[in-house]
Amino acid sequence: MNTSTATPDSYYERIDEHRYKPTAHAGGAWSADEQHFSPLGGLIVHAVDRHLAGRPVPACP
């Protein structure tokens, strides 16, 4: 029986609607206990985009 799990290709795995868990790919260059900022920055931009997409578009004057 093979009990190994595949390593995800993404930087983060979605836990629920608002939470993500970093994978090994998000690790920092100097320490496995740290996260590199670039994947985190992408996740922040993704969250802002989702937030803005849910807002009504203002009418033009």
Stockholm file with secondary structure:
# STOCKHOLM 1.0

chainA/1-61         MNTSTATPDSYYERIDEHRYKPTAHAGGAWSADEQHFSPLGGLIVHAVDRHLAGRPVPACP
#=GR chainA/1-61 SS CCCCCCCCSSSEEECSSSCEEECGGGBCSSCTTSBCHHHHHHHHHHHHHHHHHTSCCCCCC
#=GC SS_cons        CCCCCCCCSSSEEECSSSCEEECGGGBCSSCTTSBCHHHHHHHHHHHHHHHHHTSCCCCCC
//
